[in-house]
Amino acid sequence: MGKMHSRAKGKSGSKKPLTASKPSWVKYTDAEVEKLVVKLAKEGQTSSAIGMHLRDQYGIPSVKSIAKKKIHEIMREKKIAAELPEDMFALIKKAAIVRSHLEKNKHDMTALRGLQLTESKVKRLSKYYKKIKRIPVEWKYNFEEHKSAAQ
């Protein structure tokens, strides 16, 4: 499948383990994995950073195969999940950085086009998250509200 705003195919990336069962070398129980997720989330890490940390430091290939729940589900149960999904927050942060760049460089048309593409992705993603009820239906992207994401 091709990328949205380029001609690249975009096939590289990490792959999930082949089996969904708990690997034999993992010595952690589901309660221990949940405690690790909560500890890392309280330190301020995102769900993807938590997954990489557990993989690299603890040898846990997949939280879902051990705890039978995704990292975000564990965070939501413990009420420590972020209000916005991680991918949407990253796009909003990127748009804020490009906007601050455009304030200094008003004639940078390439950056302006990048801002338009990024904001269209934010709006399209918000439409999806409203449909699956992950964000409130009345939520609306407004740069002034999300200006602090650039800092």
Secondary structure, DSSP 8 states (H G I E B T S, - for coil): ---SSSS-----S----S--S--TT----HHHHHHHHHHHHHTT--HHHHHHHHHHHH--S-HHHHHSS-HHHHHHHTT-S-SS-HHHHHHHHHHHHHHHHHHH-TT-HHHHHHHHHHHHHHHHHHHHHHHTTSS-TT----TTTTGGGG-
